[in-house]
Amino acid sequence: MASALQVRGAAVSGLTSLSAALRPHGLMPRGGVHFPDGEGGPRLPGGKTARTVVLVGHAGGAMWQAFCDWRATMPADLADPLDTWSKAVIGPIAAAFGAFPYYPSDPPYQPFQRWAIAAEGLAASPLGILAHPRYGLWHGYRAALGFAEDFSDIETEEVPRAPVCESCREKPCLTACPAGAITAAGFDVTACRRHLASEEGRTCLEEGCLARAACPVGRDYTYPADQIRFHMAALSLPAL
């Protein structure tokens, strides 16, 4: 199961191969983090630590149709379908590239947000979502691939490292939330969930977070309506 990614000096072609393997599922490599001293990386099976972690994610609605096609073949009451799909798709790809997969939903929980900040130079928005200079708030991370090798020569997509929210003058996200849950101080989860549990919150559940939609960055990557409803349904929990 060797791949070009496992050969130092051929990391660029290996990343191209990884991109090709992920593309049919609407996924893509989202940058890498290197631990060249062998310390600080996540634990691999067998006791070693990963020296390179490559994030796997998506932007916009690229993954949605692939997920929906898979879900149509599964039981209607399948628990955590998106996490299950991620593992079904990414697990075999990780094995083919000699990597160990980590998932945001699985303990021991890995520092995905810290890895993403290091890999792509992103910063948290007032909503808590990392703001991407191209995708805005319409992106996510489905897994990370841990490699025993140090691929410090991997070249990934060049991402402008300007602080998206700091350079936004009007900051419409701060005034768009009907519950007042989004402020410069951060995201008030309790206020958000209380609003979603109310009759007035049905608009947000059906049409999506108004504060997220107000962000002017990445509007070409806004999720399809059914994808938005899917993610909002996951937030449809009893008020705290």
QUICORPE-V544365 format. One record per helix or strand of 2 or more residues. SS is the DSSP state (~ for helix, > for strand). FROM is the first residue (numbers start at 0). LEN is the number of residues. If there is no record, write none. Layout:
[[SS FROM LEN] [SS FROM LEN]]
This chain:
[[~ 3 3] [~ 10 13] [> 27 7] [> 51 8] [~ 63 8] [~ 80 16] [> 99 3] [~ 111 9] [> 122 2] [> 129 3] [> 138 9] [~ 172 4] [> 181 2] [> 185 2] [~ 188 8] [~ 198 9] [~ 209 5] [~ 218 3] [~ 224 10]]
